[in-house]
Amino acid sequence: MTRIDDTFAALRSEGRRAFVAYVMAGDPDYARSLQLVKGLPGAGVDIIELGLPFTDPMADGGTIQLAGQRALEAGMTLQKTLQLAREFRAEDSTTPLVLMGYYNPIYSRGVDKFLHDAKQAGIDGLIIVDLPPEEDHELCLPAQEAGLNFIRLATPTTDDARLPTVLTNTSGFVYYVSITGITGSAAPKAPEVAPEVARIKARTDLPVVIGFGIRTPEAAREMAAAADGCVVGSAIVSEMAEGKPVEEILAFVSRLAEGAHGA
Amino acid sequence: MPDELFNSFMTGPDENGRFGDFGGRFVSETLMPLILELERQYEHAKTDQSFWDEMQDLWTHYVGRPSPLYFAERLTEHLGGAKVYLKRDELNHTGAHKINNVLGQIILARRMGKKRIIAETGAGQHGVATATVCAKFGLQCVVYMGAHDVERQAPNVFRMRLLGAEVVPVTSGRGTLKDAMNDALRDWVTNVRDTFYCIGTVAGPHPYPAMVRDFQAIIGKEAKEQMQAAEGRLPDTLVAAIGGGSNAMGLFYPFLDDKDVQIIGVEAGGKGVDVEMQHCASLTGGRPGVLHGNRTYLLQDDDGQILEGFSISAGLDYPGIGPEHSWLHDIGRAEYVAITDAEALEAFQLCCAMEGIIPALEPSHALAHVTKIAPELPRDHIICMNMCGRGDKDIFTVAKALGIDMNG
């Protein structure tokens, strides 16, 4: 059992949906990013997705790409991202931390070294966008061996024939990408998403969480109700891009969390 | 297994799209079903004679193939050593080798029922070739081009627009070729059902590196036959310029198992390979990493962040290289060298003056290496260089570099 499994078990026993928040590590700088991450659990966030900055985020929209650029320009690296996780973990031993990003910084560091460091830093799971099941031996299998969850994306293009491939070696939860598109784009429609979630749940006992295009407390409520929870990323990152104070961003996160928890 | 198959360099990639450790399918799940379907369709087309008949017909009547193999007599005399032959792919319709591959992919797209074609482009040659073939078949065409390249390749931007393509200037990241590729991938992820992504080089997720190579291999196949006719034997050395590496792979591939043929790829050394972010020599100055769907040599920093390349030639300005080149480099079957902007410019002018051929800046890099090695080689040594593009698009860049005011 990882912190992610424990969190979903607890939510399930309370009859609640999960609210997952994505923030970019090091955006706009290390100190303010750490302050934001530390405030997320208090704002009602059940699971934190910590974005690992990368120069070429092919599956992300402009909001996340610019956040990554701000972080990199402020000197963020993989090692500093893990340091940020470590500092968070020193004060919070229960909220799951999922590292989300692209493979190259990890490959560049070396998979074994990275897994060792990530585990020590208190990371619980990984979402690596450019590692499909076909490349499982690269990181997915070593990560599970090291006791980290490897959370896979399922998408509208993942048909019934392919779904079992995607679900094999997935752990923690399944991240259902609500649209064909990039992060921060068009809003998903609940009537289209619900049957897709049912299709996935018919083939796995893992919780299913919906992400991409969710921007408001109302959308968070609607999407969370259609699954076991929802993720909001770009809408929170946009607040940071506008230079809002961390307290104000956390207040927005609270409203989103209330939306998801009201489902 | 017979020995000749066992020892072949031409059997890659494996079923996972790997050339040794390079290549692969490092894409998001949304794209995975698409590239698997593309692979199925390509594998089918590859063995379908009617597919190749259609290609051959268009190569002959639309592109103007075979391109000549030309003995550069004055250049050879000037260099005073090896005999220099040029494979004249700059004479193709649209002025470069790019159209060889575009035709193959568009015929495939039509077979798959796709109506909307997207492409990325650096120098604009692949964009022009894609826009051209889309116009011919009445397909919608959207070309992603770095904002910086839109500026320095204005004539090609206008050509694409004349041909009915929508050119989207890419400002995300630093607005270069790699960012154009990112935005093309984003478009594909968003418009998966009706869109075909026509990649311009031997990179990207499997099956692109193999498919583009197979379409470009016509260059090497012709060169082999033409050299037999001209000299009654194979060339001793092949030389080609490399950005992503499609013209080079096209020339090299049919010769990979001819082990006496020396193979040299020429990367863009920009202002010098020892200056970070001032060159595009992925093999000479990079290390293996994962970008744009494949593992290959990349220009990157210690943290695995991708670095911008630099070259006077927009077509070589890419921080990666096709995975098959990375493999050929590591196993030592091919040699890779770097040529600086200054050396390429010199070769550009030499070619104009000696042969009456205005070369593109990309093959000018290959030619610069030829001018280095030919004088040291015996007169019966034969070099075959791929003249992969014509230089009309580059005259403004060259004028600027030479300090000439074209408006004056």
Chai-1 contact restraints between the chains, C-beta under 6 A:
chainA,res_idxA,chainB,res_idxB,connection_type,confidence,min_distance_angstrom,max_distance_angstrom,comment,restraint_id
A,T55,B,Q305,contact,1.0,0.0,6.0,A-B,restraint_1
A,T55,B,I306,contact,1.0,0.0,6.0,A-B,restraint_2
A,D56,B,N182,contact,1.0,0.0,6.0,A-B,restraint_3
A,D56,B,I306,contact,1.0,0.0,6.0,A-B,restraint_4
A,M58,B,N182,contact,1.0,0.0,6.0,A-B,restraint_5
A,M58,B,L185,contact,1.0,0.0,6.0,A-B,restraint_6
A,A59,B,S28,contact,1.0,0.0,6.0,A-B,restraint_7
A,Q65,B,S172,contact,1.0,0.0,6.0,A-B,restraint_8
A,T77,B,D303,contact,1.0,0.0,6.0,A-B,restraint_9
A,L78,B,D303,contact,1.0,0.0,6.0,A-B,restraint_10
A,Y103,B,V290,contact,1.0,0.0,6.0,A-B,restraint_11
A,N104,B,G289,contact,1.0,0.0,6.0,A-B,restraint_12
A,N104,B,V290,contact,1.0,0.0,6.0,A-B,restraint_13
A,N104,B,G304,contact,1.0,0.0,6.0,A-B,restraint_14
A,P105,B,D303,contact,1.0,0.0,6.0,A-B,restraint_15
A,P105,B,G304,contact,1.0,0.0,6.0,A-B,restraint_16
A,Y107,B,V290,contact,1.0,0.0,6.0,A-B,restraint_17
A,S108,B,G289,contact,1.0,0.0,6.0,A-B,restraint_18
A,S108,B,G304,contact,1.0,0.0,6.0,A-B,restraint_19
A,V129,B,S28,contact,1.0,0.0,6.0,A-B,restraint_20
A,D130,B,F26,contact,1.0,0.0,6.0,A-B,restraint_21
A,P132,B,E29,contact,1.0,0.0,6.0,A-B,restraint_22
A,P132,B,M32,contact,1.0,0.0,6.0,A-B,restraint_23
A,E134,B,R25,contact,1.0,0.0,6.0,A-B,restraint_24
A,L153,B,E29,contact,1.0,0.0,6.0,A-B,restraint_25
A,T155,B,E29,contact,1.0,0.0,6.0,A-B,restraint_26
A,T155,B,T30,contact,1.0,0.0,6.0,A-B,restraint_27
A,T157,B,T30,contact,1.0,0.0,6.0,A-B,restraint_28
A,T157,B,P33,contact,1.0,0.0,6.0,A-B,restraint_29
A,T157,B,V192,contact,1.0,0.0,6.0,A-B,restraint_30
A,R162,B,P33,contact,1.0,0.0,6.0,A-B,restraint_31
A,T180,B,T30,contact,1.0,0.0,6.0,A-B,restraint_32
A,T180,B,V192,contact,1.0,0.0,6.0,A-B,restraint_33
A,G181,B,T190,contact,1.0,0.0,6.0,A-B,restraint_34
A,I182,B,R186,contact,1.0,0.0,6.0,A-B,restraint_35
